[in-house]
Amino acid sequence: MPSLDRRFVLSVLAASGAAALAPPALAKPAYAQPGPSEKGQPPQPQKFNFEDVLKRAKELAAAPYDAMPPKLPEALGKLDFDSYRDIRFKAEKSPLNVGPFRLQLFHPGFIYTRPVVVNTIRDGIATPIPYSANLFDYGRNKFDHNLPVNLGFAGFRLHYPLNSAKGNDELVSFLGATYFRFLGRGQSYGLSARGLSVNTGGDDEEFPLFREFWIDVSEGAERGTIYALLDSASVTGAFRFDLYPGVESVVEVTAAIIPRRPDVKFGLAPLTSMFFTGEDSPRPPEEYRQELHDSDGLLMHTGVGEWIWRPLRAPRIGGMSTFEDKSIKGFGLVQRDRNFDRYQDIELSYETRPTYFVEPHGDWGEGRIELLELATKDETADNIVAYWTPQNRPEAGKPFYYSYRIRSLFEAPDLSPNGRLVNLWKTVPKALGSSEQVGVGSRRFILDFAGGDLGYYLTDPSQVEVSATASRAKVLRTFIAPNPHVQGFRAMIDVQTDPGVSAEIRAFLRAGPRALTETALIPWIAE
């Protein structure tokens, strides 16, 4: 295949009609047109930038939403998971080989039925990548007919020497709706980020899609920039992702969304994960692995500086929890337990799944974090969603601007820098062998806190006390004891409420007026 220079790409597009992937109103060049020449000099095209994507988003918002994706060949739509995974991009065909970055494309098929346009940017000029079957190895798949030349792609991924100087590791992928995932050094894929959520948890929930991408990597640069055009029945949008790979990889996100209609609940910086079983969950029959999750808690840094840890759960019936705040400083879905013994899965490596932590730029004002937890029958389904939704909903027809940072990390000292909740169990509220009568609807919560200055107080544990309250329940008593095994303290909290009541326990450790730990928020339904 010839090299993918701009002339070759445009000639192929002209012959194949690949521009038909965009609606007629948008099928013009995706870069700014050159202005008039000055002093006899030839006109110079303006470099592609975020404003070009925003202009497209505004045009898209003014046009009717096209809910019908182009029809895929029947053979691609019938692919199952294993057959689809057998289609692999040929790494040597990468259409982008600039500096340390390499680009690979995903083939349409299976559940990825809506093709997207992928462009590369060279010297400020955006050029679409044409589909070609010879970009892919189809493995055991055999098709009766040739695939269309204007098929498009399902998404893409960028590779980078992330884990070693000679490596070519997957760094980031965009595949399906507005989902994307990225990694830091030594991490393996787990949770996902999304561009935007719409009416999450409601009957009218939408999953917007990125319909077109532009990828810009300069020679010698250690940063990659990805632009994306978002579309759905309720909103369009322009996104810019600046990706900085490293031990802790970072994505800086700049976004402008344009609601097509009023009174829509938007979820900003949404994160999606999986939680099936944890240390305090009953294991399914014949399951040897104690814990199965991509994330085990929601960590929030409130506008007043408090760190709050909310353990995740897989409830019998799905539900939404809300956490109101003003000027939120950050939130994320965290994989805190890094002990292989808890997972015992040498293939899936749950202990290396990353934490994603979102840090807003500027003041996001009043709003709330929403946490959706759904019931799930196994570990294959994403059942956790967390995002920020502003109190004042964006106006229809007007761009709504915001920006934030996402960090992909194992652990960071600046996240919840005081003591942290590291273990949590529930049991009957009495000592082993005691004749004490246990009240109906009562339970003992056992919390291990470690880190921060807790080790300092092990020499005089009498200075440390438990601060515990409960909503829709009564705190009966609390205990605390040094726990040298975690270099911290174990708190025990006995709580009682009526059976069937949904309660929440709020607890932290303190020494006098000083908080020594984050605040743990523990949901509980009394039995």
C-alpha positions in Angstrom: 0.0 0.0 0.0 1.4 3.5 -0.8 2.4 5.8 2.0 -0.6 7.7 3.4 0.4 11.2 2.2 -2.2 13.9 1.8 -2.5 13.6 -1.9 -3.1 9.9 -1.8 -5.7 10.2 0.9 -7.7 12.8 -0.9 -7.6 10.9 -4.2 -8.9 7.8 -2.4 -11.6 9.7 -0.7 -12.7 11.3 -4.0 -12.9 7.9 -5.6 -14.5 6.0 -2.7 -17.0 8.6 -1.4 -15.7 8.3 2.1 -16.9 11.8 2.8 -20.4 10.4 2.8 -19.8 9.4 6.5 -20.6 13.0 7.4 -24.0 14.6 6.7 -24.1 16.9 3.7 -24.1 20.1 5.8 -20.8 18.9 7.4 -19.0 17.3 4.5 -16.7 20.2 4.0 -13.0 20.3 4.9 -12.5 20.2 8.7 -9.8 22.9 8.7 -10.0 26.6 8.4 -9.9 28.0 4.9 -6.9 30.2 3.8 -7.4 33.9 3.9 -6.5 36.4 1.2 -2.8 36.7 0.3 -0.8 39.6 1.5 2.0 41.4 -0.4 1.9 38.8 -3.1 2.6 35.9 -0.8 0.6 32.7 -1.4 -2.2 32.3 1.1 -1.4 30.1 4.1 -4.0 27.8 5.6 -4.7 28.4 9.3 -3.7 25.5 11.6 -6.5 23.2 12.7 -7.5 23.9 16.3 -10.3 23.5 18.9 -12.3 26.4 17.4 -12.7 24.3 14.2 -14.2 21.5 16.1 -16.5 23.9 18.0 -17.6 25.4 14.7 -18.6 21.9 13.6 -20.4 21.3 16.8 -22.4 24.5 16.4 -23.4 23.5 12.9 -24.3 20.0 14.0 -26.5 21.5 16.8 -28.4 23.5 14.2 -29.2 20.5 12.1 -31.6 17.6 12.9 -30.0 14.7 14.8 -29.4 11.7 12.6 -30.2 8.7 14.8 -29.7 6.1 12.1 -26.1 4.9 11.7 -24.8 3.7 8.3 -25.8 0.1 7.9 -22.9 -2.3 8.4 -22.4 -5.3 6.2 -24.4 -8.2 7.8 -21.3 -10.3 8.4 -19.7 -7.6 10.6 -22.9 -7.1 12.6 -23.0 -10.9 13.4 -19.5 -11.1 14.8 -19.4 -12.3 18.4 -16.8 -11.1 20.9 -14.2 -13.7 20.1 -14.6 -13.3 16.3 -14.4 -9.5 16.6 -11.3 -9.7 18.8 -9.7 -11.9 16.0 -9.6 -8.8 13.8 -6.3 -7.1 14.5 -4.7 -4.0 13.0 -1.4 -4.6 11.3 1.0 -2.6 13.4 3.4 -2.0 10.5 0.6 -0.1 8.7 0.3 2.6 11.2 -0.8 5.8 9.5 0.9 7.9 12.2 4.6 7.4 13.0 5.7 10.6 14.6 8.2 10.6 17.4 7.4 7.9 20.0 3.7 7.6 19.1 2.1 5.0 16.8 -1.5 4.9 15.8 -3.7 1.8 15.4 -7.3 1.6 14.3 -10.3 -0.5 15.4 -12.4 -2.3 12.8 -16.2 -1.8 12.9 -18.3 -4.8 13.9 -19.7 -6.7 16.9 -21.3 -4.0 19.1 -19.4 -1.2 17.4 -21.8 -0.6 14.6 -21.5 3.2 14.1 -18.4 4.1 12.1 -16.4 7.1 13.0 -14.0 9.3 11.0 -10.4 9.5 12.1 -8.1 12.3 10.9 -4.4 12.9 11.4 -3.0 16.5 11.6 0.2 17.3 9.9 1.6 20.8 9.8 -1.8 22.1 11.0 -3.7 20.4 8.1 -6.4 17.7 9.0 -6.5 14.7 6.7 -8.9 11.8 7.0 -7.6 8.3 7.1 -9.3 6.1 4.4 -10.5 2.6 5.3 -8.7 -0.2 3.7 -9.2 -3.9 4.3 -5.4 -4.5 4.0 -4.9 -2.5 7.2 -6.2 -5.5 9.1 -5.5 -9.1 9.8 -8.9 -10.8 9.9 -7.6 -14.0 11.6 -10.1 -16.9 11.2 -12.9 -14.6 9.9 -14.0 -15.2 6.3 -16.4 -12.9 4.5 -18.3 -13.9 1.4 -18.1 -10.4 -0.1 -15.5 -7.6 -0.1 -16.1 -5.0 2.5 -17.0 -1.5 1.3 -14.2 1.0 0.8 -16.0 3.7 2.7 -16.6 1.5 5.8 -14.8 3.8 8.3 -13.5 2.8 11.7 -14.9 1.9 15.1 -12.2 3.9 17.0 -8.4 4.0 17.5 -5.6 3.7 20.0 -2.2 5.3 20.4 0.9 3.3 21.4 3.9 4.7 23.2 7.1 3.4 24.9 5.3 3.6 28.3 6.8 0.7 30.3 10.3 0.5 28.7 12.4 2.6 26.4 12.2 0.0 23.6 8.5 -0.8 24.2 5.4 -0.1 22.1 2.7 -0.2 24.7 -0.9 0.8 24.3 -1.4 4.2 26.0 -4.9 5.3 25.2 -7.9 4.0 23.3 -11.2 5.6 22.1 -13.7 2.9 21.3 -17.5 3.0 21.5 -19.8 6.0 22.3 -17.6 8.5 24.2 -15.6 5.9 26.1 -11.8 6.2 26.5 -9.2 4.6 28.6 -5.5 5.4 29.2 -2.7 4.0 31.3 0.2 5.0 33.4 3.4 2.9 33.7 2.8 -0.6 35.0 -1.0 -0.3 34.9 -3.5 -2.6 33.1 -6.9 -1.6 31.7 -9.8 -1.5 34.2 -12.2 1.4 34.5 -13.1 3.8 31.7 -13.6 7.6 31.3 -16.3 9.1 29.1 -16.7 12.4 27.3 -20.2 13.1 28.7 -23.2 11.4 30.3 -26.8 12.4 29.6 -29.7 11.7 32.0 -27.8 8.8 33.6 -30.0 6.5 35.6 -33.2 7.7 33.9 -35.5 6.1 31.4 -34.4 8.7 28.8 -30.7 8.1 29.3 -28.6 8.7 26.2 -25.1 7.6 25.3 -23.6 10.4 23.1 -20.9 9.4 20.6 -17.7 10.8 19.3 -18.4 10.8 15.5 -15.1 12.3 14.4 -11.5 12.5 15.7 -8.4 14.5 14.8 -5.1 13.4 16.2 -2.1 15.8 16.4 1.4 14.6 17.4 4.3 16.8 16.6 7.8 15.5 15.8 9.8 15.2 19.0 6.8 16.0 21.2 6.0 14.0 24.3 2.4 15.1 24.2 -0.4 13.9 22.0 -3.5 16.0 21.3 -6.8 14.5 20.3 -9.8 16.5 19.2 -13.3 15.0 19.1 -16.7 16.0 17.9 -19.6 14.8 20.1 -23.2 14.2 19.0 -26.5 12.9 20.4 -30.2 13.7 20.4 -29.8 16.2 23.2 -26.3 17.7 22.8 -23.4 18.3 20.5 -19.9 19.2 21.7 -16.2 19.9 21.0 -13.5 18.2 23.0 -9.8 18.5 23.2 -7.7 15.9 25.0 -4.0 16.7 25.7 -2.3 13.4 26.8 0.9 13.4 28.8 2.2 9.8 29.2 4.4 8.9 32.2 4.5 7.0 35.5 1.3 8.8 36.2 -0.3 9.6 32.9 -2.5 12.7 32.7 -5.2 13.9 30.3 -6.1 17.5 30.2 -9.6 17.9 28.9 -11.1 21.1 27.4 -14.8 20.9 26.4 -17.7 22.9 25.1 -21.1 21.3 24.9 -24.1 22.8 23.1 -27.5 21.4 24.4 -30.0 20.8 21.6 -32.9 21.1 24.1 -33.5 22.6 27.6 -33.5 20.9 31.0 -31.1 18.1 30.3 -29.1 16.5 33.1 -25.5 16.3 32.0 -22.8 14.4 33.8 -19.4 16.1 33.5 -16.2 14.0 33.6 -18.0 10.7 33.9 -16.2 7.6 35.0 -17.4 4.0 34.5 -16.2 1.0 36.4 -17.0 -2.5 37.7 -17.6 -3.7 41.3 -18.8 -7.3 41.9 -17.4 -8.5 45.2 -15.2 -6.9 47.9 -13.6 -7.9 51.2 -16.9 -7.7 53.0 -19.1 -9.2 50.2 -20.4 -12.8 50.1 -18.6 -14.7 47.4 -20.6 -16.6 44.7 -20.6 -20.4 45.1 -17.4 -22.0 43.9 -15.7 -18.7 43.4 -12.1 -18.9 44.7 -11.3 -15.2 44.2 -12.1 -13.1 47.3 -12.5 -9.7 45.5 -13.5 -8.8 41.9 -13.5 -5.1 41.1 -11.9 -2.5 38.9 -12.5 0.1 41.6 -13.4 -0.3 45.3 -14.3 3.3 46.3 -15.4 6.7 45.3 -13.0 9.4 46.7 -14.2 13.0 46.9 -12.2 16.1 47.7 -14.9 18.6 48.7 -14.9 22.4 48.2 -14.1 22.9 51.9 -11.1 20.5 51.7 -12.6 17.4 53.3 -11.6 14.0 51.9 -14.5 11.6 51.8 -14.2 7.9 51.0 -17.4 6.0 49.9 -16.8 2.2 49.5 -18.5 0.8 46.4 -21.0 -2.0 46.4 -23.0 -4.2 44.0 -26.5 -3.8 45.5 -29.3 -6.3 44.9 -31.4 -3.4 43.5 -29.6 -0.6 41.7 -29.7 2.9 43.1 -28.3 6.4 42.9 -26.4 8.2 45.7 -25.9 12.0 45.6 -23.3 14.1 47.3 -24.0 17.9 47.1 -21.1 20.3 47.1 -19.9 23.7 46.0 -16.6 24.3 44.1 -15.6 20.6 44.2 -11.9 20.1 44.2 -11.8 16.6 42.8 -13.4 13.1 42.7 -12.4 9.7 41.3 -13.0 6.0 41.2 -10.1 4.4 43.1 -8.6 0.9 43.2 -7.2 1.1 46.7 -6.5 -2.6 47.4 -3.2 -3.5 45.7 -2.7 -6.9 47.3 -2.6 -9.8 44.8 -3.8 -12.2 47.5 -7.2 -10.5 47.6 -7.7 -11.2 43.9 -5.7 -14.3 43.0 -6.1 -13.7 39.3 -2.9 -14.0 37.4 -4.6 -13.2 34.1 -6.8 -10.2 34.9 -4.4 -8.5 37.3 -7.0 -6.6 39.2 -4.3 -5.3 41.6 -2.8 -3.3 38.7 -6.0 -1.6 37.6 -5.6 2.2 37.6 -7.3 4.9 39.7 -8.8 7.8 37.7 -9.0 11.0 39.6 -10.7 14.1 38.2 -9.5 17.6 39.1 -11.6 20.5 37.8 -10.0 23.6 36.4 -11.6 26.8 37.7 -14.7 26.9 39.9 -17.5 24.4 38.9 -19.9 26.2 41.3 -22.8 24.4 42.9 -23.8 20.9 42.0 -23.4 17.3 43.1 -21.5 14.1 42.5 -23.9 11.3 41.5 -22.9 7.7 42.0 -24.9 5.0 40.2 -24.5 1.5 41.5 -26.3 -1.3 39.6 -26.9 -4.9 40.4 -24.8 -7.3 38.3 -24.7 -11.1 38.0 -20.9 -11.3 37.3 -17.7 -9.3 36.7 -18.3 -8.8 33.0 -20.6 -5.7 33.3 -19.7 -2.2 34.1 -22.1 -1.3 36.9 -20.6 1.8 38.5 -20.9 5.4 37.1 -19.7 8.6 38.9 -19.8 12.1 37.5 -20.4 15.8 38.5 -23.7 17.4 37.5 -24.1 21.2 37.8 -27.0 22.6 39.7 -27.8 25.1 37.0 -28.3 23.1 33.8 -26.7 24.5 30.6 -29.0 26.5 28.4 -30.2 25.1 25.0 -28.3 26.5 22.0 -25.5 28.1 24.1 -22.0 26.7 24.4 -21.2 25.6 28.0 -17.4 25.6 28.6 -15.5 23.6 31.2 -12.1 21.9 31.6 -10.5 19.4 34.0 -7.6 17.0 34.4 -7.8 13.2 34.8 -4.9 11.4 36.4 -4.2 7.7 35.9 -2.4 6.4 38.9 -1.7 3.6 41.5 -1.5 5.7 44.6 -0.5 9.3 45.2 0.3 10.9 48.6 -1.7 14.0 47.7 -4.9 12.0 47.4 -6.4 11.9 50.9 -3.1 12.7 52.6 -4.4 11.9 56.1 -5.1 8.4 57.3 -7.2 6.2 54.9 -9.7 3.5 55.3 -7.9 0.3 54.2 -10.2 -2.5 55.5 -13.9 -2.7 56.2 -16.0 -5.6 57.6 -19.4 -6.1 59.3 -20.2 -8.6 62.0 -22.5 -9.2 65.0 -22.1 -6.5 67.6 -20.8 -8.6 70.5 -17.6 -10.3 71.5 -17.0 -13.9 70.7 -18.5 -16.1 73.4 -20.4 -13.3 75.0 -23.9 -13.9 76.4 -24.9 -10.4 75.4 -28.2 -10.2 73.6 -28.0 -8.8 70.0 -30.7 -6.4 69.1 -32.8 -6.7 66.0 -31.3 -4.6 63.1 -28.0 -4.1 64.8 -24.5 -4.6 63.3 -20.8 -3.9 64.1 -18.7 -2.2 61.6 -15.0 -2.8 61.8 -12.8 -0.1 60.1 -9.0 -0.2 59.7 -7.4 3.2 59.2 -3.7 3.6 58.2 -1.4 6.3 56.9 -1.0 10.0 57.5 0.1 10.7 61.1 -1.6 7.6 62.6 1.8 5.9 63.2 2.8 8.8 65.3 -0.1 8.2 67.7 0.6 4.5 68.2 2.9 5.5 71.1 -0.1 7.2 72.9 -3.4 5.7 71.4 -5.4 7.4 74.2 -5.3 10.6 72.2 -7.2 9.1 69.3 -11.0 8.7 69.3 -13.7 7.7 66.8 -16.1 10.3 65.6 -19.2 8.4 64.3 -22.7 9.4 63.3 -25.4 7.6 61.4 -28.4 8.8 59.3 -31.6 6.8 59.8 -29.9 4.7 62.5 -28.5 5.0 66.0 -24.9 4.6 67.0 -24.9 2.4 70.1 -21.2 2.5 71.0 -17.7 2.8 69.5 -14.3 1.3 70.3 -10.8 1.9 69.1 -7.6 -0.1 69.3 -4.1 0.2 67.8 -3.6 -2.1 64.8 0.2 -2.5 64.3 -0.4 -4.8 61.3 -1.5 -1.7 59.3 0.5 0.8 61.3 -2.8 2.5 62.3 -5.9 2.0 64.2 -9.0 -0.3 64.2 -12.3 1.4 64.9 -15.5 -0.6 65.8 -18.9 1.0 65.6 -22.1 -0.7 66.7 -25.2 0.6 64.9 -28.9 -0.2 65.1 -32.0 0.6 63.0 -35.2 -1.1 61.9 -34.8 -4.0 59.4 -35.1 -2.9 55.8 -34.1 0.7 56.5 -31.3 2.2 54.3 -28.8 3.9 56.5 -25.4 5.6 56.2 -22.6 5.6 58.8 -20.2 8.5 58.8 -16.9 8.0 60.6 -13.4 9.3 61.0 -10.6 9.4 63.6 -9.5 12.5 65.4 -7.1 13.7 68.1 -8.9 16.6 69.9 -10.2 19.0 67.2 -7.8 17.6 64.5 -9.1 15.1 62.0 -6.5 12.4 61.5 -8.2 10.5 58.7 -10.5 10.9 55.7 -14.2 10.5 56.4 -15.7 7.1 55.6 -19.3 7.1 54.3 -20.6 3.5 54.6 -24.0 2.6 53.1 -26.0 -0.1 54.9 -29.4 -1.8 54.7 -30.3 -3.4 58.0 -31.6 -7.0 57.8 
